[in-house]
Amino acid sequence: MRQARFSLPAQRNLFLLASGLSTMGSFAGLTAKGWVLMSGTNNPLIVALQFAVLALPTLVVSGPAGVLTDRHGCERVLVWAQFGLLGGALVGALAMPFTSGALQAALLLLSTLLVGIASAYELTARNKYCALLVQHPGELGSYLTSFSVVFNVGKLVGPPVGGLLVALTGPSLALLLDASTYILPIVSVVWLLQPLREQEQRSQQGESASLWAAWRGCGADLRHVLRFTALFCLVGFFHPGLAPVMAADFIGPGPQDLGLFTSVLAAGSITGGVLLQRNSFRLSQRPAFLLGSSALLTSLAQLGLGFDGPRAWTLAMAFLIGWGTAVLLSGTNLITQVGTSQVLRGRMAGLGQIAFLGGGGLSGLLAAGLTMRWGLAATCGVLGAIGLVIAGQELIRHGQDRLTLASD
């Protein structure tokens, strides 16, 4: 057996660093693409479509990604996915200097679509891969929530970097940065990391390896978690798709304004992620309380955006939305991973993506349509009120329920 280049804790940190760097580049690129599409079309639906083509592939791809991960191994699927991310990002980077107009917009959306498909495989495989970098099951929850913090730090740093690069040099450099940040994750997984491969449990061929088998086998509690997350995300996870529209309407039309708005969202996400990381074991045992309270906070903040207020009020509500949605999404991922056996974790990661990214992609399109009809403030208020009802019912009916964690 080949000697590991780094200790297991060092490998965990390296994997976090590589993921954080690629996240920063991704959000710099998404910020640049969003600003180009908004300035070029001034159409909220086109802007929302970018997040939709990023998120909606999960409805079709995440299930097969989970099945493939559990069947063929998370490390192999992770490498395939990272090369796919690099290729998708390069399409966007090459579109900016060599095309213009409708063709450029189409290629930018194609780039985001390809990244969305590859991301579905990458996120699914990465969740299961994390379990191969810890020696004891009790360490998994804290390590998984560490990814939430790193992801949100990338969200915090990426948008202002993207906005600054757009302002100083144009969007081409931001998209080139996006593509280049996928190189370190590829290098780290292929050559540097030596996970505990013997710990991985793979599914066998046949009906037991299907996504439907994972849905049946995960238990009633986890099925309820996935249903609640999907339902709430339909009305409460539209801000990634409409971030350029929200920034332009509430703060200002420049790329720096978009960078500020998305950075405040990310700052709230980091705060929520740190809170979840420090209390991951205790909170993962009470899924309805964790997810219901984070959905309640998000809904209250959306309602707050429905009222005309100063710039500081808007940024405060954005901070709370970032906090609430980060805890909701990271909490769903945490609960579905630690609450099930290892052989199901790839497929559970896929089901989780279908719940929150699929719901979020549809939410962005719904919110864009309502914004064109009623205006952004009214849309935030209406969807916030609906989310308040959904979250309140979850807390009242299931707030005291507890989840038994998987032992492997």
NUZALO-88219 format. One record per residue (C-alpha): residue number from 1; residue in one letter; z, x, y. Coordinates in steps of 0.2 Angstrom, whole numbers, plus 5000, padded with zeros to 4 digits. Each point is the difference from the previous one (the first is absolute). Example, Ala and Ser with C-alpha at 12.3 -4.5 7.8 and 13.67 -1.06 7.14 Angstrom:
<sites>
n: 1 res: A z: 5039 x: 5062 y: 4978 .
n: 2 res: S z: 4997 x: 5006 y: 5017 .
</sites>
This chain:
<sites>
n: 1 res: M z: 5000 x: 5000 y: 5000 .
n: 2 res: R z: 4995 x: 5007 y: 5017 .
n: 3 res: Q z: 5014 x: 5005 y: 5011 .
n: 4 res: A z: 5003 x: 4989 y: 5016 .
n: 5 res: R z: 4996 x: 5009 y: 5016 .
n: 6 res: F z: 5014 x: 4990 y: 5009 .
n: 7 res: S z: 5016 x: 4992 y: 4995 .
n: 8 res: L z: 5000 x: 4982 y: 4998 .
n: 9 res: P z: 5009 x: 4996 y: 5017 .
n: 10 res: A z: 4987 x: 5012 y: 5008 .
n: 11 res: Q z: 4986 x: 4990 y: 4992 .
n: 12 res: R z: 5007 x: 4984 y: 5006 .
n: 13 res: N z: 5000 x: 5006 y: 5018 .
n: 14 res: L z: 4982 x: 5007 y: 4998 .
n: 15 res: F z: 4994 x: 4984 y: 4994 .
n: 16 res: L z: 5008 x: 4991 y: 5015 .
n: 17 res: L z: 4993 x: 5013 y: 5012 .
n: 18 res: A z: 4983 x: 4998 y: 4994 .
n: 19 res: S z: 5001 x: 4981 y: 5000 .
n: 20 res: G z: 5007 x: 5000 y: 5017 .
n: 21 res: L z: 4986 x: 5011 y: 5007 .
n: 22 res: S z: 4986 x: 4989 y: 4992 .
n: 23 res: T z: 5009 x: 4984 y: 5007 .
n: 24 res: M z: 5000 x: 5008 y: 5018 .
n: 25 res: G z: 4982 x: 5004 y: 4999 .
n: 26 res: S z: 4996 x: 4982 y: 4993 .
n: 27 res: F z: 5008 x: 4992 y: 5014 .
n: 28 res: A z: 4992 x: 5011 y: 5013 .
n: 29 res: G z: 4984 x: 4995 y: 4992 .
n: 30 res: L z: 5004 x: 4982 y: 5000 .
n: 31 res: T z: 5005 x: 5000 y: 5018 .
n: 32 res: A z: 4984 x: 5008 y: 5005 .
n: 33 res: K z: 4990 x: 4988 y: 4990 .
n: 34 res: G z: 5009 x: 4985 y: 5007 .
n: 35 res: W z: 4998 x: 5006 y: 5017 .
n: 36 res: V z: 4981 x: 5003 y: 4998 .
n: 37 res: L z: 4998 x: 4983 y: 4992 .
n: 38 res: M z: 5010 x: 4991 y: 5014 .
n: 39 res: S z: 4991 x: 5009 y: 5014 .
n: 40 res: G z: 4983 x: 4997 y: 4992 .
n: 41 res: T z: 5002 x: 4982 y: 4995 .
n: 42 res: N z: 5015 x: 4993 y: 5010 .
n: 43 res: N z: 5001 x: 4988 y: 4985 .
n: 44 res: P z: 5018 x: 4998 y: 4992 .
n: 45 res: L z: 4992 x: 4994 y: 4983 .
n: 46 res: I z: 4990 x: 5016 y: 4999 .
n: 47 res: V z: 5016 x: 5010 y: 5003 .
n: 48 res: A z: 5009 x: 4990 y: 4987 .
n: 49 res: L z: 4986 x: 5002 y: 4988 .
n: 50 res: Q z: 5004 x: 5019 y: 5000 .
n: 51 res: F z: 5017 x: 4997 y: 4993 .
n: 52 res: A z: 4994 x: 4986 y: 4988 .
n: 53 res: V z: 4987 x: 5012 y: 4992 .
n: 54 res: L z: 5014 x: 5013 y: 4998 .
n: 55 res: A z: 5012 x: 4988 y: 4993 .
n: 56 res: L z: 4990 x: 4986 y: 4991 .
n: 57 res: P z: 4993 x: 5011 y: 4986 .
n: 58 res: T z: 5017 x: 5000 y: 4993 .
n: 59 res: L z: 4997 x: 4983 y: 4994 .
n: 60 res: V z: 4987 x: 5006 y: 4989 .
n: 61 res: V z: 5004 x: 5018 y: 4997 .
n: 62 res: S z: 5019 x: 5002 y: 4999 .
n: 63 res: G z: 5001 x: 4990 y: 4983 .
n: 64 res: P z: 4987 x: 5012 y: 4991 .
n: 65 res: A z: 5008 x: 5015 y: 5009 .
n: 66 res: G z: 5017 x: 4996 y: 4992 .
n: 67 res: V z: 4992 x: 4997 y: 4983 .
n: 68 res: L z: 4991 x: 5016 y: 5001 .
n: 69 res: T z: 5015 x: 5010 y: 5006 .
n: 70 res: D z: 5011 x: 4993 y: 4986 .
n: 71 res: R z: 4986 x: 5003 y: 4987 .
n: 72 res: H z: 4993 x: 5018 y: 5005 .
n: 73 res: G z: 5015 x: 5007 y: 5010 .
n: 74 res: C z: 5005 x: 5001 y: 5018 .
n: 75 res: E z: 4996 x: 5018 y: 5003 .
n: 76 res: R z: 4981 x: 4998 y: 4995 .
n: 77 res: V z: 4998 x: 4984 y: 5011 .
n: 78 res: L z: 5009 x: 5008 y: 5015 .
n: 79 res: V z: 4988 x: 5014 y: 5000 .
n: 80 res: W z: 4985 x: 4988 y: 4999 .
n: 81 res: A z: 5006 x: 4990 y: 5014 .
n: 82 res: Q z: 5003 x: 5014 y: 5011 .
n: 83 res: F z: 4982 x: 5006 y: 4999 .
n: 84 res: G z: 4995 x: 4982 y: 5003 .
n: 85 res: L z: 5011 x: 5000 y: 5016 .
n: 86 res: L z: 4992 x: 5016 y: 5006 .
n: 87 res: G z: 4982 x: 4993 y: 4997 .
n: 88 res: G z: 5004 x: 4984 y: 5009 .
n: 89 res: A z: 5007 x: 5009 y: 5015 .
n: 90 res: L z: 4985 x: 5011 y: 5001 .
n: 91 res: V z: 4989 x: 4985 y: 5002 .
n: 92 res: G z: 5009 x: 4995 y: 5016 .
n: 93 res: A z: 5000 x: 5018 y: 5007 .
n: 94 res: L z: 4981 x: 5002 y: 4998 .
n: 95 res: A z: 4997 x: 4983 y: 5007 .
n: 96 res: M z: 5006 x: 5004 y: 5017 .
n: 97 res: P z: 4989 x: 5014 y: 5005 .
n: 98 res: F z: 4984 x: 4994 y: 4991 .
n: 99 res: T z: 5000 x: 4981 y: 5003 .
n: 100 res: S z: 5003 x: 4988 y: 5014 .
n: 101 res: G z: 5001 x: 4981 y: 5003 .
n: 102 res: A z: 5000 x: 4988 y: 4985 .
n: 103 res: L z: 4996 x: 5013 y: 4987 .
n: 104 res: Q z: 5015 x: 5010 y: 5006 .
n: 105 res: A z: 5011 x: 4985 y: 4999 .
n: 106 res: A z: 4994 x: 4996 y: 4982 .
n: 107 res: L z: 5003 x: 5018 y: 4994 .
n: 108 res: L z: 5017 x: 5000 y: 5008 .
n: 109 res: L z: 5004 x: 4984 y: 4990 .
n: 110 res: L z: 4992 x: 5008 y: 4985 .
n: 111 res: S z: 5011 x: 5015 y: 5001 .
n: 112 res: T z: 5016 x: 4989 y: 5002 .
n: 113 res: L z: 4994 x: 4990 y: 4985 .
n: 114 res: L z: 4998 x: 5016 y: 4989 .
n: 115 res: V z: 5017 x: 5006 y: 5006 .
n: 116 res: G z: 5008 x: 4983 y: 4996 .
n: 117 res: I z: 4993 x: 5001 y: 4982 .
n: 118 res: A z: 5005 x: 5018 y: 4997 .
n: 119 res: S z: 5017 x: 4996 y: 5008 .
n: 120 res: A z: 5003 x: 4986 y: 4987 .
n: 121 res: Y z: 4999 x: 5013 y: 4986 .
n: 122 res: E z: 5009 x: 5013 y: 5010 .
n: 123 res: L z: 5015 x: 4989 y: 5004 .
n: 124 res: T z: 5001 x: 4993 y: 4982 .
n: 125 res: A z: 5000 x: 5017 y: 4992 .
n: 126 res: R z: 5011 x: 5008 y: 5013 .
n: 127 res: N z: 5014 x: 4988 y: 4996 .
n: 128 res: K z: 5000 x: 5004 y: 4982 .
n: 129 res: Y z: 4998 x: 5019 y: 5003 .
n: 130 res: C z: 5016 x: 5000 y: 5010 .
n: 131 res: A z: 5010 x: 4996 y: 4984 .
n: 132 res: L z: 4993 x: 5016 y: 4993 .
n: 133 res: L z: 5008 x: 5011 y: 5014 .
n: 134 res: V z: 5018 x: 4994 y: 4997 .
n: 135 res: Q z: 5010 x: 5004 y: 4985 .
n: 136 res: H z: 5012 x: 4985 y: 5001 .
n: 137 res: P z: 4995 x: 4982 y: 5002 .
n: 138 res: G z: 5014 x: 4998 y: 5013 .
n: 139 res: E z: 4990 x: 5012 y: 5012 .
n: 140 res: L z: 4984 x: 4989 y: 5000 .
n: 141 res: G z: 5006 x: 4987 y: 5012 .
n: 142 res: S z: 5004 x: 5013 y: 5014 .
n: 143 res: Y z: 4984 x: 5010 y: 4997 .
n: 144 res: L z: 4989 x: 4985 y: 5001 .
n: 145 res: T z: 5008 x: 4994 y: 5016 .
n: 146 res: S z: 4998 x: 5018 y: 5007 .
n: 147 res: F z: 4981 x: 4996 y: 4999 .
n: 148 res: S z: 5003 x: 4986 y: 5011 .
n: 149 res: V z: 5008 x: 5011 y: 5013 .
n: 150 res: V z: 4987 x: 5013 y: 4999 .
n: 151 res: F z: 4986 x: 4987 y: 5001 .
n: 152 res: N z: 5008 x: 4992 y: 5015 .
n: 153 res: V z: 5002 x: 5018 y: 5008 .
n: 154 res: G z: 4981 x: 5002 y: 4997 .
n: 155 res: K z: 4997 x: 4983 y: 5008 .
n: 156 res: L z: 5010 x: 5005 y: 5015 .
n: 157 res: V z: 4991 x: 5017 y: 5003 .
n: 158 res: G z: 4983 x: 4995 y: 4995 .
n: 159 res: P z: 4996 x: 4986 y: 5013 .
n: 160 res: P z: 5004 x: 5011 y: 5015 .
n: 161 res: V z: 4991 x: 5015 y: 4993 .
n: 162 res: G z: 4985 x: 4988 y: 4997 .
n: 163 res: G z: 5002 x: 4993 y: 5017 .
n: 164 res: L z: 5001 x: 5017 y: 5009 .
n: 165 res: L z: 4985 x: 5007 y: 4990 .
n: 166 res: V z: 4990 x: 4984 y: 5005 .
n: 167 res: A z: 5005 x: 5002 y: 5018 .
n: 168 res: L z: 4996 x: 5019 y: 5001 .
n: 169 res: T z: 4986 x: 5003 y: 4988 .
n: 170 res: G z: 4994 x: 4983 y: 4993 .
n: 171 res: P z: 5003 x: 4992 y: 4983 .
n: 172 res: S z: 4990 x: 5013 y: 4990 .
n: 173 res: L z: 5014 x: 5013 y: 5000 .
n: 174 res: A z: 5013 x: 4986 y: 4995 .
n: 175 res: L z: 4989 x: 4995 y: 4985 .
n: 176 res: L z: 4997 x: 5018 y: 4995 .
n: 177 res: L z: 5019 x: 5003 y: 5000 .
n: 178 res: D z: 5002 x: 4984 y: 4989 .
n: 179 res: A z: 4988 x: 5008 y: 4987 .
n: 180 res: S z: 5008 x: 5017 y: 5000 .
n: 181 res: T z: 5017 x: 4994 y: 4997 .
n: 182 res: Y z: 4996 x: 4995 y: 4982 .
n: 183 res: I z: 4997 x: 5018 y: 4995 .
n: 184 res: L z: 5018 x: 5005 y: 4998 .
n: 185 res: P z: 5004 x: 4985 y: 4988 .
n: 186 res: I z: 4986 x: 5005 y: 4989 .
n: 187 res: V z: 5005 x: 5018 y: 5000 .
n: 188 res: S z: 5018 x: 4996 y: 4997 .
n: 189 res: V z: 4997 x: 4988 y: 4985 .
n: 190 res: V z: 4987 x: 5010 y: 4992 .
n: 191 res: W z: 5007 x: 5018 y: 5001 .
n: 192 res: L z: 5018 x: 5000 y: 5007 .
n: 193 res: L z: 5010 x: 4986 y: 4992 .
n: 194 res: Q z: 5007 x: 5000 y: 4982 .
n: 195 res: P z: 5007 x: 4983 y: 4997 .
n: 196 res: L z: 5010 x: 4995 y: 4985 .
n: 197 res: R z: 4985 x: 4993 y: 4991 .
n: 198 res: E z: 5010 x: 4997 y: 4984 .
n: 199 res: Q z: 5010 x: 4986 y: 5009 .
n: 200 res: E z: 4985 x: 4989 y: 5003 .
n: 201 res: Q z: 4998 x: 4985 y: 4989 .
n: 202 res: R z: 4982 x: 4994 y: 4998 .
n: 203 res: S z: 4994 x: 4983 y: 4994 .
n: 204 res: Q z: 4990 x: 4998 y: 4984 .
n: 205 res: Q z: 4983 x: 4991 y: 4999 .
n: 206 res: G z: 5000 x: 4982 y: 4998 .
n: 207 res: E z: 5007 x: 4984 y: 5008 .
n: 208 res: S z: 5017 x: 5009 y: 5003 .
n: 209 res: A z: 4991 x: 5012 y: 5012 .
n: 210 res: S z: 4994 x: 4986 y: 5012 .
n: 211 res: L z: 5005 x: 4995 y: 5017 .
n: 212 res: W z: 5005 x: 4983 y: 4993 .
n: 213 res: A z: 5011 x: 5008 y: 4987 .
n: 214 res: A z: 5009 x: 5009 y: 5014 .
n: 215 res: W z: 5002 x: 4984 y: 5010 .
n: 216 res: R z: 5008 x: 4991 y: 4985 .
n: 217 res: G z: 5010 x: 5015 y: 4995 .
n: 218 res: C z: 5008 x: 5004 y: 5017 .
n: 219 res: G z: 5012 x: 4985 y: 5000 .
n: 220 res: A z: 5003 x: 4985 y: 5011 .
n: 221 res: D z: 5009 x: 5009 y: 5013 .
n: 222 res: L z: 4986 x: 5013 y: 5004 .
n: 223 res: R z: 4987 x: 4986 y: 4999 .
n: 224 res: H z: 5010 x: 4991 y: 5014 .
n: 225 res: V z: 5000 x: 5016 y: 5010 .
n: 226 res: L z: 4981 x: 5001 y: 4999 .
n: 227 res: R z: 4998 x: 4982 y: 5004 .
n: 228 res: F z: 5011 x: 5001 y: 5015 .
n: 229 res: T z: 4992 x: 5016 y: 5007 .
n: 230 res: A z: 4983 x: 4993 y: 4998 .
n: 231 res: L z: 5004 x: 4983 y: 5009 .
n: 232 res: F z: 5009 x: 5008 y: 5014 .
n: 233 res: C z: 4987 x: 5014 y: 5003 .
n: 234 res: L z: 4987 x: 4986 y: 5003 .
n: 235 res: V z: 5009 x: 4995 y: 5016 .
n: 236 res: G z: 5010 x: 5016 y: 5004 .
n: 237 res: F z: 4989 x: 5015 y: 4997 .
n: 238 res: F z: 4986 x: 4998 y: 5012 .
n: 239 res: H z: 5005 x: 5014 y: 5013 .
n: 240 res: P z: 4991 x: 5014 y: 4991 .
n: 241 res: G z: 4983 x: 4991 y: 5001 .
n: 242 res: L z: 5003 x: 4994 y: 5018 .
n: 243 res: A z: 5009 x: 5015 y: 5007 .
n: 244 res: P z: 4985 x: 5005 y: 5012 .
n: 245 res: V z: 5000 x: 4982 y: 5006 .
n: 246 res: M z: 5019 x: 4999 y: 5002 .
n: 247 res: A z: 5000 x: 5016 y: 5009 .
n: 248 res: A z: 4986 x: 4995 y: 5012 .
n: 249 res: D z: 5007 x: 4983 y: 5004 .
n: 250 res: F z: 5019 x: 5005 y: 5001 .
n: 251 res: I z: 4999 x: 5018 y: 5007 .
n: 252 res: G z: 4983 x: 5006 y: 5005 .
n: 253 res: P z: 4982 x: 5004 y: 4995 .
n: 254 res: G z: 5000 x: 5019 y: 4998 .
n: 255 res: P z: 5002 x: 5010 y: 4984 .
n: 256 res: Q z: 5017 x: 5007 y: 5006 .
n: 257 res: D z: 5006 x: 4982 y: 5002 .
n: 258 res: L z: 4995 x: 4997 y: 4982 .
n: 259 res: G z: 5008 x: 5016 y: 4995 .
n: 260 res: L z: 5016 x: 4995 y: 5008 .
n: 261 res: F z: 5001 x: 4982 y: 4992 .
n: 262 res: T z: 4997 x: 5007 y: 4983 .
n: 263 res: S z: 5012 x: 5014 y: 5002 .
n: 264 res: V z: 5014 x: 4987 y: 5005 .
n: 265 res: L z: 4996 x: 4990 y: 4985 .
n: 266 res: A z: 5001 x: 5016 y: 4989 .
n: 267 res: A z: 5017 x: 5005 y: 5009 .
n: 268 res: G z: 5007 x: 4983 y: 4994 .
n: 269 res: S z: 4993 x: 5003 y: 4983 .
n: 270 res: I z: 5008 x: 5017 y: 4999 .
n: 271 res: T z: 5017 x: 4992 y: 5005 .
n: 272 res: G z: 4998 x: 4987 y: 4987 .
n: 273 res: G z: 4994 x: 5013 y: 4987 .
n: 274 res: V z: 5015 x: 5011 y: 5002 .
n: 275 res: L z: 5012 x: 4986 y: 4999 .
n: 276 res: L z: 4992 x: 4994 y: 4984 .
n: 277 res: Q z: 5000 x: 5018 y: 4993 .
n: 278 res: R z: 5019 x: 5002 y: 5003 .
n: 279 res: N z: 5004 x: 4984 y: 4992 .
n: 280 res: S z: 4986 x: 4999 y: 4987 .
n: 281 res: F z: 5011 x: 4997 y: 4984 .
n: 282 res: R z: 5011 x: 4987 y: 5008 .
n: 283 res: L z: 4986 x: 4990 y: 5008 .
n: 284 res: S z: 4988 x: 5001 y: 4986 .
n: 285 res: Q z: 5012 x: 4990 y: 4990 .
n: 286 res: R z: 4999 x: 4985 y: 5012 .
n: 287 res: P z: 4981 x: 4998 y: 5002 .
n: 288 res: A z: 5001 x: 4983 y: 5009 .
n: 289 res: F z: 5012 x: 5006 y: 5013 .
n: 290 res: L z: 4990 x: 5016 y: 5003 .
n: 291 res: L z: 4983 x: 4992 y: 5001 .
n: 292 res: G z: 5006 x: 4983 y: 5008 .
n: 293 res: S z: 5010 x: 5009 y: 5014 .
n: 294 res: S z: 4986 x: 5012 y: 5004 .
n: 295 res: A z: 4988 x: 4985 y: 5001 .
n: 296 res: L z: 5012 x: 4991 y: 5011 .
n: 297 res: L z: 5000 x: 5015 y: 5012 .
n: 298 res: T z: 4981 x: 5001 y: 5000 .
n: 299 res: S z: 4998 x: 4982 y: 5004 .
n: 300 res: L z: 5013 x: 5000 y: 5014 .
n: 301 res: A z: 4991 x: 5014 y: 5008 .
n: 302 res: Q z: 4983 x: 4991 y: 4998 .
n: 303 res: L z: 5007 x: 4985 y: 5009 .
n: 304 res: G z: 5006 x: 5012 y: 5014 .
n: 305 res: L z: 4982 x: 5006 y: 5003 .
n: 306 res: G z: 4996 x: 4981 y: 5003 .
n: 307 res: F z: 5010 x: 5001 y: 5016 .
n: 308 res: D z: 4993 x: 5008 y: 5015 .
n: 309 res: G z: 5011 x: 5015 y: 5004 .
n: 310 res: P z: 4999 x: 5018 y: 5008 .
n: 311 res: R z: 4993 x: 5015 y: 4991 .
n: 312 res: A z: 5017 x: 5005 y: 4994 .
n: 313 res: W z: 5003 x: 4983 y: 4992 .
n: 314 res: T z: 4983 x: 5002 y: 4991 .
n: 315 res: L z: 5004 x: 5017 y: 4994 .
n: 316 res: A z: 5017 x: 4994 y: 4994 .
n: 317 res: M z: 4992 x: 4986 y: 4989 .
n: 318 res: A z: 4988 x: 5013 y: 4993 .
n: 319 res: F z: 5014 x: 5011 y: 4995 .
n: 320 res: L z: 5009 x: 4986 y: 4991 .
n: 321 res: I z: 4983 x: 4995 y: 4991 .
n: 322 res: G z: 4998 x: 5018 y: 4994 .
n: 323 res: W z: 5018 x: 5000 y: 4994 .
n: 324 res: G z: 4998 x: 4983 y: 4991 .
n: 325 res: T z: 4984 x: 5003 y: 4992 .
n: 326 res: A z: 5004 x: 5018 y: 4994 .
n: 327 res: V z: 5016 x: 4993 y: 4991 .
n: 328 res: L z: 4990 x: 4986 y: 4993 .
n: 329 res: L z: 4986 x: 5010 y: 4993 .
n: 330 res: S z: 5010 x: 5015 y: 4994 .
n: 331 res: G z: 5013 x: 4988 y: 4993 .
n: 332 res: T z: 4987 x: 4991 y: 4990 .
n: 333 res: N z: 4994 x: 5017 y: 4993 .
n: 334 res: L z: 5017 x: 5006 y: 4996 .
n: 335 res: I z: 5006 x: 4984 y: 4991 .
n: 336 res: T z: 4984 x: 4999 y: 4990 .
n: 337 res: Q z: 5001 x: 5018 y: 4994 .
n: 338 res: V z: 5019 x: 5002 y: 4997 .
n: 339 res: G z: 5001 x: 4983 y: 4992 .
n: 340 res: T z: 4988 x: 5002 y: 4986 .
n: 341 res: S z: 4996 x: 5012 y: 4986 .
n: 342 res: Q z: 4990 x: 5016 y: 5003 .
n: 343 res: V z: 4985 x: 4994 y: 4989 .
n: 344 res: L z: 4997 x: 4985 y: 5012 .
n: 345 res: R z: 5002 x: 5010 y: 5017 .
n: 346 res: G z: 4982 x: 5003 y: 5003 .
n: 347 res: R z: 4996 x: 4982 y: 4998 .
n: 348 res: M z: 5015 x: 4995 y: 5010 .
n: 349 res: A z: 4994 x: 5011 y: 5014 .
n: 350 res: G z: 4983 x: 4991 y: 4999 .
n: 351 res: L z: 5008 x: 4983 y: 5001 .
n: 352 res: G z: 5011 x: 5005 y: 5015 .
n: 353 res: Q z: 4984 x: 5006 y: 5009 .
n: 354 res: I z: 4992 x: 4984 y: 4997 .
n: 355 res: A z: 5015 x: 4991 y: 5007 .
n: 356 res: F z: 5002 x: 5009 y: 5016 .
n: 357 res: L z: 4983 x: 5008 y: 5004 .
n: 358 res: G z: 4990 x: 4985 y: 4994 .
n: 359 res: G z: 5011 x: 4988 y: 5009 .
n: 360 res: G z: 5000 x: 5011 y: 5016 .
n: 361 res: G z: 4981 x: 5001 y: 5000 .
n: 362 res: L z: 4998 x: 4981 y: 4999 .
n: 363 res: S z: 5014 x: 4999 y: 5013 .
n: 364 res: G z: 4990 x: 5011 y: 5012 .
n: 365 res: L z: 4985 x: 4989 y: 4999 .
n: 366 res: L z: 5010 x: 4984 y: 5002 .
n: 367 res: A z: 5009 x: 5007 y: 5015 .
n: 368 res: A z: 4983 x: 5006 y: 5008 .
n: 369 res: G z: 4992 x: 4983 y: 4997 .
n: 370 res: L z: 5016 x: 4991 y: 5008 .
n: 371 res: T z: 5000 x: 5013 y: 5015 .
n: 372 res: M z: 4982 x: 4996 y: 5004 .
n: 373 res: R z: 5004 x: 4981 y: 5000 .
n: 374 res: W z: 5018 x: 5000 y: 5008 .
n: 375 res: G z: 5003 x: 5017 y: 5007 .
n: 376 res: L z: 5011 x: 5015 y: 4993 .
n: 377 res: A z: 5017 x: 4994 y: 5007 .
n: 378 res: A z: 4998 x: 4983 y: 4992 .
n: 379 res: T z: 4994 x: 5007 y: 4984 .
n: 380 res: C z: 5015 x: 5012 y: 4999 .
n: 381 res: G z: 5012 x: 4985 y: 5004 .
n: 382 res: V z: 4993 x: 4988 y: 4987 .
n: 383 res: L z: 4999 x: 5013 y: 4986 .
n: 384 res: G z: 5017 x: 5006 y: 5004 .
n: 385 res: A z: 5007 x: 4983 y: 4999 .
n: 386 res: I z: 4992 x: 4997 y: 4983 .
n: 387 res: G z: 5007 x: 5017 y: 4994 .
n: 388 res: L z: 5017 x: 4995 y: 5006 .
n: 389 res: V z: 5000 x: 4985 y: 4989 .
n: 390 res: I z: 4994 x: 5010 y: 4984 .
n: 391 res: A z: 5013 x: 5013 y: 5003 .
n: 392 res: G z: 5014 x: 4988 y: 5003 .
n: 393 res: Q z: 4997 x: 4990 y: 4984 .
n: 394 res: E z: 5000 x: 5017 y: 4990 .
n: 395 res: L z: 5017 x: 5005 y: 5007 .
n: 396 res: I z: 5008 x: 4983 y: 4998 .
n: 397 res: R z: 4993 x: 4997 y: 4982 .
n: 398 res: H z: 5001 x: 5018 y: 4993 .
n: 399 res: G z: 5009 x: 5011 y: 5011 .
n: 400 res: Q z: 5014 x: 5003 y: 4988 .
n: 401 res: D z: 4989 x: 5003 y: 4985 .
n: 402 res: R z: 5002 x: 5017 y: 4992 .
n: 403 res: L z: 4987 x: 5011 y: 4990 .
n: 404 res: T z: 5003 x: 5010 y: 4984 .
n: 405 res: L z: 4992 x: 5017 y: 5002 .
n: 406 res: A z: 4990 x: 5008 y: 4987 .
n: 407 res: S z: 5009 x: 5014 y: 4990 .
n: 408 res: D z: 4985 x: 5012 y: 4997 .
</sites>
